Amino acid sequence: MKKLVFIIPLMTISLLASCGGKSPEPEIFHKVNFDGGEYLSIDVTECKDQTDLFAKISLKEQYLNNYEVPQIEYYYEITCNDKEIKDFRIYSNNNHNHVYLEIPKEEIVGDINIKTEGYCHYLTFTGETDESKIYYYFPEVAPVKPIDIKYCNDLTKLDWQDWAAGEENAITLKGDKKTIYVWNKQSTLSTAAHGFVSFNTGSDGSSNVLSDGNIMSLVNFSGLSHHCFLNLFNDCKSLVSTPVLPATALVDYCYSNIFQNSGIRVAPKLPATVMVDGCYGHMFYGCSSLVEAPKLPASSPSSYCYESMFCGCTSLRCVPLIAFKSFGKYSFGLRMFEGCSTLSYIKVCFEEPMLPNDPTEYRLMNWVVDVAAQGTFVCPQVCADKDTYNDFSGKTIPVGWTIDNDMSH
């Protein structure tokens, strides 16, 4: 994902809070660091009534020459005293030139650090050479529900043009039209008999295509549905980067097989913390150029949610985090890292390792088969203490790996 860099010469930061009519106590001042730059301090007024009290931080962006990059959305990462703040609200005014962050007052115990990463409102494709092409097609049958996919080359004009399916309608990404923005005016990509829309960039991988922007423009920003992005970029050998997947509310099998056997090098962020059945199944299967897995912050698994997720990713070296602690009854990780022959680092929060000859589903069957012979497995002590061979699932920790119980790594 490309990082969009903006020049923000001036920024006004203030903090407002409703105190329910009660007299505030003396003001407490903290600094705000926004994308590495230190700005005015804010005053945090400690009110006696702490019920549902949020601090409202106003970030007014003023661009040089009144220029604004159009159609931009943001990821926000907010920390205070090195602790991540997850409970915050974001909204903007009608002109989208003023962003407000609301943070629980009790979370503001020191200086606040705000980092942003911008991405385009629309799914984007950019060619690396004048030979790069992109098209979409229906793998099985023509759609029963209408699909109205359009594209444009200039977001300042939004001159949307109809884009028909089929390789004969492939768009060549070159010159001043090497980037296109894509939008489906309908809220679905589904077709009859699971014939979903798929994109293709050619099979030889010689003319790379970069993708970025919000994948939700393909469903008109209406939210996910069952199987909605199934096989979307399957076998796109020339696709080397991914769009943004911002959804936090998933639906069964929504991203299943989405990048299978593609040429992507970096995985997208996966912000969802609640898993549903099959949501990430086979998601990166066979992505032989992928080097590092994204963090998986979910607090608990669901059936087949990680099945074969990275199976066959022969360049994968690092799994920075699998966050949930207990497995439940679900068969969630079958063949998850099978065949990841260079994988040598995994960090998990498991507090419930496999037990010997426990036939309760095949929860982690073959999940670390054929990984690197040596590596580091970071896990809580309880996971390492009780990990034993299971006839159904093997071992949680790869044989021959070093165990590290320091979860701060």
Beta strands, then each sheet from edge to edge (+ up, - down):
strand 1: 10-16
strand 2: 27-30
strand 3: 32-34
strand 4: 37-38
strand 5: 42-45
strand 6: 54-62
strand 7: 72-80
strand 8: 83-84
strand 9: 89-92
strand 10: 98-104
strand 11: 112-120
strand 12: 123-127
strand 13: 133-137
strand 14: 149-152
strand 15: 161-162
strand 16: 171-172
strand 17: 179-184
strand 18: 198-200
strand 19: 209-212
strand 20: 318-322
strand 21: 345-348
strand 22: 376-378
strand 23: 402-404
sheet 1: 1+ 6- 10+ 9-
sheet 2: 2+ 5-
sheet 3: 4+ 3- 11- 7+ 8-
sheet 4: 15+ 14- 17+ 12- 19+
sheet 5: 16+ 13- 18+
sheet 6: 20+ 21+ 22+ 23+
end
